[in-house]
Amino acid sequence: MIRKDAIIKILEHVGKNPIVAANGFISRDLFNSGDKDSNFYMIGSMGLASSISLGISLENPKKRIFVFDGDGNILMNLGSLTTIGSESPKNLIHIVFDNSKHESTGGQPTNSSLIHLEQIAKVSKYKAFKVKNIPELEKILKKIKNMKGPIFILVKIDKSENLSNRVDLLPTEIKERFTKFLKR
Amino acid sequence: MNEISQRKFFDYLHKKGIKQFLGVPDSTMKHFIDQGLKKKKILITTREEEAIGIGSGMSLSGSKCVIFMQNAGFANSISTITSLVQMYRIPLIFLIGWRGYLSNDAPEHLHIGKIQKELLNLVNLKSKIVCDDDWKKQCDWALKNLVKKNSCALIIRREFND
């Protein structure tokens, strides 16, 4: 399973809820798979998608917040798992695309092949799942439909052959339309 | 800043609409944080950048936040300030404890204490020092910046050693 296919599958289940996408290929794949005002693309600030999402979920209890995170990203901000677990937002769905690589900087390894991130999430009081293919992903997405969070889904992915285009919106544009969406 | 001023300083910001105070504690502002803990308005994070991230999410949702930290944490946060807070123009008030203000502070604080002012200038983060007799004026300045969608910093000096 490649990240873009996983993203397309997840988008079928997100509905009108916001997505915060981590920097690098994750934002690019989301931008190219289904650009919407409700997507907050991170350009830079590696590691902070989970934290931004926690802030949004605490302030928007009626929305379900989806985080599209990466293994390299969450490893930079592992502490955020303990903060999220402690605050325990029921409306946060934390999806980590795990290729055990820093793909956008040339494929250097991360240690997520040795250390199981979903287990760290579990002891941090998330409901944690791990999927390896599209049918498993589909099954979990259906399962969590009415489940209270925080929920963590580790999505094991392979290297993508094709590169998605860069997000060609200005950061302030991304912010303005996202804040307008949240106000609705 | 003395204990009474710090507690009033917190209460004033809270009364003026700051919904959440997040960050990593600093002894320089311990009474300020204690006042917030009593009012259940404090979220202690694992790192300063994490606090900026959560505060940014709250700010995107229309809530006003203060992010507190020691100047060591400010140094940790420079990239997040430039590439998240400033690049997306997310309005936040930073409250930064000035360690190394006294020349006989602990050694790890001396250099950062010396370059802090220049660092704030380089990052282009406008700042004011809060004191016992003028904290209200500086709070009003910071709150006005938030309304204008600008980020800014209030600096609290560490005027004691322990």
Contacts between the chains, C-beta under 8 A, distances in Angstrom:
chain1	res1	chain2	res2	distance
A	20	B	57	7.7
A	40	B	60	7.2
A	42	B	84	7.9
A	43	B	83	7.6
A	43	B	87	7.2
A	44	B	79	7.7
A	44	B	83	3.7
A	44	B	84	6.8
A	44	B	87	6.8
A	45	B	53	7.3
A	45	B	79	7.6
A	45	B	80	5.7
A	45	B	83	5.4
A	45	B	84	4.2
A	47	B	49	7.3
A	48	B	49	6.5
A	48	B	50	7.4
A	48	B	52	7.5
A	48	B	53	3.8
A	48	B	56	7.7
A	48	B	80	6.8
A	48	B	84	6.6
A	50	B	53	7.6
A	51	B	45	7.8
A	51	B	49	7.7
A	51	B	50	4.8
A	51	B	51	8.0
A	51	B	52	7.8
A	51	B	53	2.8
A	51	B	54	4.8
A	51	B	56	7.9
A	51	B	57	7.0
A	52	B	53	4.9
A	52	B	54	7.2
A	52	B	56	5.3
A	52	B	57	4.2
A	52	B	60	7.4
A	53	B	57	6.2
A	54	B	53	7.7
A	54	B	54	5.2
A	54	B	57	6.3
A	55	B	53	7.0
A	55	B	54	4.1
A	55	B	55	6.3
A	55	B	56	6.3
A	55	B	57	2.2
A	55	B	58	4.1
A	55	B	59	7.6
A	55	B	60	7.4
A	55	B	61	7.0
A	56	B	57	4.1
A	56	B	58	7.5
A	56	B	60	6.3
A	56	B	61	5.6
A	57	B	57	7.7
A	58	B	54	7.8
A	58	B	57	7.7
A	58	B	58	6.8
A	59	B	57	7.2
A	59	B	58	5.2
A	59	B	61	3.6
A	59	B	62	7.4
A	59	B	63	5.4
A	60	B	61	5.7
A	77	B	47	7.6
A	77	B	49	7.6
A	77	B	50	6.2
A	77	B	53	7.7
A	79	B	45	7.4
A	79	B	46	2.9
A	79	B	47	5.9
A	79	B	50	6.0
A	80	B	46	7.1
A	80	B	50	5.5
A	80	B	53	7.5
A	82	B	46	6.5
A	83	B	43	7.8
A	83	B	45	5.8
A	83	B	46	6.2
A	83	B	50	6.5
A	83	B	54	7.5
A	87	B	43	7.5
A	171	B	87	4.8
A	171	B	88	4.7
A	171	B	89	8.0
A	172	B	88	6.3
A	172	B	89	5.5
A	174	B	88	7.1
A	175	B	60	6.8
A	175	B	88	4.5
A	175	B	89	6.7
A	175	B	90	6.9
A	178	B	60	6.2
A	179	B	60	5.4
A	179	B	61	7.8
A	179	B	62	7.2
A	182	B	60	6.4
A	182	B	61	5.4
A	182	B	62	7.2
A	183	B	62	6.7
